Amino acid sequence: MAKANSPKTVSSNNLHPLPGYVLVKPLEAQKQTASGIYLPDSHDEKPQQGTVLAVGSEWVTEHGATIKAPVKANDTVIYKKWGGNDVKIEDVEYQFLKFEDILAIVK
């Protein structure tokens, strides 16, 4: 009798994005304004800045053009507000973003 494969545990360390995508860990949402006012949890907005954890390989468009990754692991990036796909792993939210969803690298 063959032994069944046990399911792998998913963590951010063993996720590798497909071509044209990056895995980003969003920064924590601000809980306090610049003037010192604390915001309630119900006011939390989706962050638009995060740290790149993994980068997929270059992407070949339908027209044959090759798009290289605009970022590398550990870059801090700003991305589109409604871009990407949320993934929750072990109570931590991550974003899978297309290369085109990344707006800037924070230096």
C-alpha positions, 0 to 999 in steps of 0.5 A: 500500500502506497503512503499518501503524501502529507500536505505541505505547510504553507508559509511565506518562506516556501512561496515563490511567485509565478512569472510577473508577480511579487510577494509583498508583506504590507507595512502595518496600518497607521493607528495614529495621525501626525497630530497624535489622534489615535484611529479606531480599528474600523478606520484601518485602510489597506496599506499601499507600502510593503517589503518584497519577500519574493520575486517571480521570474520575468514575464513574457507578454502576449506580444512576446515582449519580456518584462523583467522584475522591477524590484528585488527581495527586501525592497520597500515598495509603494503599490496601487491601492486596489492592486494585488491579491490578499493572501492570509497565512498564519494570521499574517496578510500578504499581497501577490502583486503584478509587476505593473501594480508596483508604483515606486521603490522607496530608497 
